[in-house]
Amino acid sequence: MKSLQKRRSTALILAVVWLAVCLVLTLAMGQTKATEDYEIKLLAAQKLQGWMDDIRDYKLEAGLSLTPYDTHKTGMIGDEYTPITTSLGSEEAKRTTANPDMAALLVQMLTEAGVKSGDSIGAGFSGSFPTLNLAVLAAGEAMNVKVIYIASMGASTFGANQPQFTFPDMVCRLYLDGRLQTPPALITPGGDYDCGGEMFEEEKEEALARIASYGVADIMQERDFAANLKAREDLYETLGPISCFVGVGGNITTIGLEEDKMKAGVMVPYTVTSVRSDDGLLQYYNAHGLPVLHLLNIKQLAAQYGLPFDPETIVPPGQSALYYHTVYPHLPALVGVLGAVCILVFAFKRRSMSDDR
């Protein structure tokens, strides 16, 4: 009996060792290959890089120097505090998103959400993450996806919070110069009640007047939360319909009136099961059967997709982990499983034969 138990234990050890050896071989033989959508991701990132360069030039033309927080000289990082700043934000998070590979990330996230060429999506952009907003637009152009977007002027610290050149200024200039295919469908002040209640009145009005002078999109100032949501929903339906909703930043119409409790990233339809009167468009559209992208917790997103947080250097488009995946051979794993099964079956049969005697 003890001899049989010893043989059984030995067989189990041999099976585990064999599986481990085959696993090591499988990992060692893995090959890194470009993803199937490599070219689309690269095109999106290149578009975004070009727009970032344009915006840096626009700022310099307007007499705005790059801020000391913009360590990579991207032109996409604002000041710590200005008269149109709406809330506190993370300097590190803003630098993390000021990266052309954010467009490649959005291609991946939109694909995960089931968005396909020819689709229309809705988007709500605050000025807090201007590069992330542009990343959505770059991904849309590269994927042949129509982006119906509403752009808000207000921004948190270190975002597009310079009154002389806000996020609506950026997209209007890019559109008028023929660099961006799609203009904003609507512009709002953002901030408190989506009407900029906490902003300095003179600077807010000057910025809104300048934005209106472009003649690109209407400006809405609707203080009533429910009416504001309804106007946005109607716009997305009229210009759509949309198959996905993307929320960038913390505009109240995007995340709702209460503290943001939604998980960052891609949310499959019906993750939200019911909608309250103080919920935003993310909750509304998800509860009504659409996938949504919630882009706000940048540290969590970076960790989820293997991107560096506040990197010391920014690698050129096409080199980060977003563009590659590892392919492992099936044969060593199959041999490992079959070999382990044979070892255990042989040991079991020997035990049965011994029991028969």
C-alpha positions as CSV (number, residue, x, y, z in Angstrom):
1,M,0.0,0.0,0.0
2,K,2.8,2.4,0.9
3,S,4.5,1.5,-2.3
4,L,1.4,2.4,-4.3
5,Q,1.1,5.7,-2.5
6,K,4.7,6.5,-3.2
7,R,4.3,5.7,-6.9
8,R,1.2,7.9,-7.0
9,S,3.0,10.8,-5.4
10,T,6.0,10.4,-7.7
11,A,3.7,10.4,-10.7
12,L,1.9,13.6,-9.5
13,I,5.3,15.3,-9.0
14,L,6.5,14.2,-12.5
15,A,3.2,15.5,-14.1
16,V,3.6,18.9,-12.4
17,V,7.3,19.1,-13.4
18,W,6.4,18.2,-17.0
19,L,3.7,20.8,-17.1
20,A,6.0,23.4,-15.7
21,V,8.7,22.6,-18.3
22,C,6.3,22.8,-21.1
23,L,4.9,26.1,-19.7
24,V,8.4,27.6,-19.6
25,L,9.0,26.4,-23.2
26,T,5.7,28.0,-24.3
27,L,6.6,31.3,-22.7
28,A,10.1,31.2,-24.1
29,M,8.8,30.6,-27.6
30,G,6.4,33.5,-27.5
31,Q,6.7,36.0,-30.3
32,T,5.8,39.7,-30.1
33,K,3.8,40.8,-33.1
34,A,2.0,44.0,-34.2
35,T,-1.7,44.1,-33.5
36,E,-4.1,43.7,-36.4
37,D,-5.1,47.4,-36.0
38,Y,-1.5,48.6,-35.8
39,E,-1.9,50.9,-38.9
40,I,-5.1,52.4,-37.6
41,K,-3.6,53.1,-34.1
42,L,-0.5,54.6,-35.7
43,L,-2.6,56.8,-38.0
44,A,-4.6,58.1,-35.0
45,A,-1.5,58.8,-33.0
46,Q,0.1,60.7,-35.9
47,K,-3.0,62.8,-36.3
48,L,-3.0,63.6,-32.7
49,Q,0.7,64.5,-32.7
50,G,0.1,66.9,-35.6
51,W,-2.8,68.6,-33.8
52,M,-0.7,69.0,-30.7
53,D,2.0,70.6,-32.7
54,D,-0.6,72.9,-34.3
55,I,-2.0,73.9,-30.9
56,R,1.5,74.7,-29.5
57,D,1.9,77.0,-32.5
58,Y,-1.5,78.6,-32.0
59,K,-0.6,79.3,-28.4
60,L,2.7,80.9,-29.2
61,E,1.0,83.0,-31.9
62,A,-1.4,84.2,-29.2
63,G,1.5,85.3,-27.0
64,L,1.1,82.4,-24.6
65,S,4.3,80.7,-23.5
66,L,4.5,77.1,-22.5
67,T,3.8,76.6,-18.8
68,P,6.5,75.3,-16.4
69,Y,4.4,72.2,-15.8
70,D,4.6,71.2,-19.5
71,T,7.9,69.3,-19.1
72,H,7.7,67.6,-22.5
73,K,6.9,70.9,-24.3
74,T,3.7,69.6,-25.8
75,G,1.7,72.8,-25.5
76,M,-1.2,70.9,-24.0
77,I,-0.6,71.6,-20.3
78,G,-2.2,74.7,-18.7
79,D,-1.6,76.8,-15.6
80,E,-2.2,75.9,-12.0
81,Y,-5.0,78.4,-11.6
82,T,-6.7,80.9,-13.9
83,P,-10.0,82.9,-13.9
84,I,-11.8,80.0,-15.8
85,T,-10.4,77.2,-13.6
86,T,-13.3,75.1,-12.4
87,S,-11.7,72.5,-10.0
88,L,-8.6,70.9,-8.7
89,G,-6.8,68.5,-11.0
90,S,-3.7,66.3,-11.1
91,E,-0.6,67.8,-12.7
92,E,0.8,64.3,-13.2
93,A,-2.4,63.0,-14.8
94,K,-2.5,65.9,-17.3
95,R,1.1,65.2,-18.3
96,T,0.3,61.5,-18.7
97,T,-2.5,62.2,-21.2
98,A,-0.4,64.8,-23.2
99,N,0.9,61.9,-25.3
100,P,0.0,61.0,-28.9
101,D,-0.4,57.4,-28.0
102,M,-3.6,58.4,-26.2
103,A,-5.2,58.2,-29.7
104,A,-4.0,54.6,-30.0
105,L,-5.5,53.9,-26.6
106,L,-8.8,55.3,-27.8
107,V,-8.8,53.1,-30.9
108,Q,-8.3,50.1,-28.6
109,M,-11.0,51.2,-26.2
110,L,-13.6,52.0,-28.9
111,T,-12.9,48.6,-30.5
112,E,-13.4,46.9,-27.1
113,A,-16.7,48.8,-26.9
114,G,-17.8,47.3,-30.3
115,V,-17.5,50.5,-32.3
116,K,-17.0,49.8,-36.0
117,S,-16.3,51.8,-39.2
118,G,-19.3,53.8,-40.2
119,D,-20.7,54.1,-36.7
120,S,-21.6,57.4,-34.9
121,I,-20.7,58.0,-31.3
122,G,-21.5,60.8,-28.9
123,A,-19.0,62.5,-26.7
124,G,-18.9,65.1,-23.9
125,F,-15.6,66.9,-23.5
126,S,-14.6,69.2,-20.7
127,G,-11.5,71.3,-21.0
128,S,-9.7,69.4,-18.3
129,F,-8.0,66.8,-20.6
130,P,-7.6,68.5,-24.0
131,T,-5.3,65.9,-25.4
132,L,-7.6,63.1,-24.4
133,N,-10.5,64.9,-26.1
134,L,-8.5,65.2,-29.3
135,A,-7.5,61.6,-28.9
136,V,-11.1,60.6,-29.2
137,L,-11.4,62.7,-32.4
138,A,-8.2,61.3,-33.9
139,A,-9.3,57.7,-33.2
140,G,-12.7,58.5,-34.8
141,E,-11.1,59.8,-38.0
142,A,-8.6,56.9,-38.2
143,M,-11.5,54.4,-37.6
144,N,-14.0,56.2,-40.0
145,V,-16.3,56.8,-37.0
146,K,-18.3,60.0,-36.8
147,V,-17.8,61.7,-33.4
148,I,-20.7,64.0,-32.4
149,Y,-19.2,66.0,-29.6
150,I,-20.1,68.8,-27.2
151,A,-17.1,70.9,-26.0
152,S,-17.0,72.7,-22.7
153,M,-14.8,75.7,-22.0
154,G,-14.0,75.3,-18.3
155,A,-11.1,73.2,-17.1
156,S,-9.5,71.9,-13.9
157,T,-6.0,73.0,-12.9
158,F,-3.3,72.2,-15.5
159,G,-5.9,71.6,-18.2
160,A,-6.9,73.9,-21.0
161,N,-7.6,76.6,-18.5
162,Q,-5.9,79.6,-20.1
163,P,-8.6,82.1,-20.9
164,Q,-6.8,83.3,-24.0
165,F,-7.0,79.8,-25.6
166,T,-9.5,77.3,-24.3
167,F,-10.4,73.8,-25.6
168,P,-13.2,75.2,-27.8
169,D,-10.6,77.6,-29.3
170,M,-8.4,74.6,-30.1
171,V,-11.0,72.6,-32.0
172,C,-12.5,75.6,-33.8
173,R,-9.1,76.7,-35.0
174,L,-8.2,73.2,-36.1
175,Y,-11.5,72.8,-38.0
176,L,-11.3,76.2,-39.7
177,D,-7.7,75.5,-40.8
178,G,-8.8,72.2,-42.3
179,R,-6.9,70.1,-39.9
180,L,-9.9,68.6,-38.1
181,Q,-12.8,67.1,-40.1
182,T,-15.6,67.6,-37.6
183,P,-16.5,70.8,-35.7
184,P,-18.1,70.7,-32.3
185,A,-21.9,70.2,-32.4
186,L,-22.3,72.5,-29.4
187,I,-20.2,74.5,-27.0
188,T,-21.0,75.3,-23.3
189,P,-19.1,77.2,-20.6
190,G,-18.8,74.1,-18.4
191,G,-18.1,74.4,-14.7
192,D,-20.8,75.2,-12.1
193,Y,-24.2,74.2,-13.6
194,D,-22.4,74.0,-17.0
195,C,-22.7,77.8,-17.0
196,G,-19.3,78.7,-15.5
197,G,-20.8,80.0,-12.3
198,E,-17.4,79.9,-10.5
199,M,-15.5,81.6,-13.2
200,F,-14.5,85.3,-13.2
201,E,-17.2,87.0,-15.2
202,E,-15.1,89.3,-17.4
203,E,-12.7,86.6,-18.5
204,K,-15.5,84.1,-19.1
205,E,-17.5,86.5,-21.3
206,E,-14.4,87.5,-23.3
207,A,-13.6,83.9,-24.0
208,L,-17.2,83.0,-25.0
209,A,-17.4,86.1,-27.3
210,R,-14.1,85.0,-29.0
211,I,-15.4,81.4,-29.4
212,A,-18.7,82.7,-30.8
213,S,-16.8,84.8,-33.4
214,Y,-15.5,81.7,-35.0
215,G,-19.0,80.9,-36.2
216,V,-18.4,77.2,-35.9
217,A,-21.0,76.1,-33.3
218,D,-23.8,77.5,-31.1
219,I,-23.1,78.2,-27.4
220,M,-25.6,76.9,-24.9
221,Q,-26.0,78.2,-21.4
222,E,-28.7,76.1,-19.8
223,R,-28.6,76.1,-16.0
224,D,-31.4,73.6,-15.5
225,F,-29.8,70.2,-15.2
226,A,-32.7,68.2,-16.7
227,A,-33.2,70.6,-19.5
228,N,-29.4,70.6,-20.3
229,L,-29.4,66.8,-20.4
230,K,-32.5,66.7,-22.7
231,A,-30.9,69.2,-25.1
232,R,-27.8,67.1,-25.4
233,E,-29.7,63.8,-25.8
234,D,-31.8,65.4,-28.6
235,L,-28.7,66.6,-30.3
236,Y,-27.0,63.2,-30.3
237,E,-30.2,61.6,-31.6
238,T,-30.7,64.2,-34.4
239,L,-27.1,64.0,-35.6
240,G,-26.8,60.3,-34.8
241,P,-28.2,58.0,-33.6
242,I,-25.1,57.0,-31.6
243,S,-23.9,53.5,-30.8
244,C,-21.5,54.5,-27.9
245,F,-21.1,57.5,-25.6
246,V,-17.7,58.8,-24.5
247,G,-17.3,61.1,-21.5
248,V,-13.9,62.9,-20.9
249,G,-13.4,64.9,-17.8
250,G,-15.9,65.8,-15.1
251,N,-18.6,68.0,-16.6
252,I,-21.7,67.5,-14.6
253,T,-23.8,66.5,-17.6
254,T,-21.3,63.6,-18.2
255,I,-20.9,62.2,-14.7
256,G,-23.9,63.6,-12.9
257,L,-24.4,65.9,-9.9
258,E,-23.2,63.6,-7.3
259,E,-19.6,62.5,-6.6
260,D,-18.3,60.4,-9.5
261,K,-18.5,56.8,-8.5
262,M,-18.3,55.1,-11.9
263,K,-15.4,52.9,-12.8
264,A,-13.0,54.3,-15.4
265,G,-12.6,52.6,-18.8
266,V,-15.1,50.7,-21.0
267,M,-18.4,49.8,-19.5
268,V,-20.6,47.2,-21.3
269,P,-24.3,47.9,-21.8
270,Y,-26.6,47.6,-18.7
271,T,-23.8,47.8,-16.2
272,V,-25.9,50.6,-14.8
273,T,-29.3,49.2,-14.1
274,S,-31.3,52.3,-13.1
275,V,-31.0,56.0,-13.6
276,R,-31.6,58.7,-11.0
277,S,-32.6,62.3,-11.6
278,D,-29.1,63.5,-10.7
279,D,-27.3,61.0,-12.9
280,G,-25.4,62.1,-16.0
281,L,-25.2,60.9,-19.6
282,L,-22.8,58.1,-18.8
283,Q,-25.3,56.4,-16.6
284,Y,-28.3,57.3,-18.9
285,Y,-26.8,55.8,-22.0
286,N,-25.4,52.7,-20.3
287,A,-28.7,51.9,-18.6
288,H,-30.4,52.3,-22.0
289,G,-28.2,49.7,-23.7
290,L,-25.1,51.5,-25.0
291,P,-21.4,50.8,-24.1
292,V,-19.8,53.9,-22.6
293,L,-16.2,55.1,-22.1
294,H,-15.5,56.9,-18.9
295,L,-12.2,58.8,-19.2
296,L,-11.4,60.5,-15.9
297,N,-9.3,58.4,-13.5
298,I,-6.1,58.5,-15.5
299,K,-3.9,56.7,-13.1
300,Q,-6.3,53.7,-13.1
301,L,-6.5,53.8,-16.9
302,A,-2.7,53.9,-17.3
303,A,-2.3,50.9,-15.1
304,Q,-5.1,49.0,-16.8
305,Y,-3.6,49.4,-20.3
306,G,0.1,49.2,-19.3
307,L,0.9,52.8,-20.0
308,P,3.5,54.8,-17.9
309,F,2.1,57.3,-15.5
310,D,3.7,60.7,-15.7
311,P,6.6,59.3,-17.8
312,E,10.1,61.0,-17.9
313,T,10.1,60.7,-21.7
314,I,7.5,60.1,-24.3
315,V,8.3,57.5,-26.9
316,P,7.3,58.1,-30.6
317,P,4.0,56.7,-31.9
318,G,4.2,53.0,-32.8
319,Q,6.5,51.8,-30.1
320,S,4.5,51.3,-26.9
321,A,2.8,48.2,-25.7
322,L,-0.5,49.4,-27.3
323,Y,0.7,48.4,-30.7
324,Y,1.9,44.9,-30.0
325,H,0.8,41.6,-28.5
326,T,2.6,38.3,-27.8
327,V,1.6,35.1,-29.6
328,Y,2.4,31.8,-27.9
329,P,2.7,28.4,-29.7
330,H,0.1,25.8,-28.9
331,L,2.2,22.7,-29.4
332,P,4.3,22.9,-26.2
333,A,1.2,23.5,-24.1
334,L,-0.6,20.6,-25.8
335,V,2.3,18.3,-25.3
336,G,2.5,19.4,-21.6
337,V,-1.2,18.6,-20.9
338,L,-1.1,15.3,-22.8
339,G,2.1,14.2,-21.2
340,A,0.8,15.0,-17.7
341,V,-2.4,13.1,-18.4
342,C,-0.5,10.0,-19.6
343,I,1.7,10.0,-16.5
344,L,-1.3,10.1,-14.2
345,V,-3.3,7.6,-16.2
346,F,-0.3,5.2,-16.2
347,A,0.1,5.6,-12.4
348,F,-3.7,5.0,-11.9
349,K,-3.7,1.9,-14.0
350,R,-0.8,0.4,-12.1
351,R,-2.6,1.1,-8.9
352,S,-5.7,-0.7,-10.3
353,M,-3.7,-3.7,-11.4
354,S,-2.1,-3.9,-7.9
355,D,-5.5,-3.7,-6.3
356,D,-6.8,-6.6,-8.5
357,R,-4.0,-8.8,-7.2
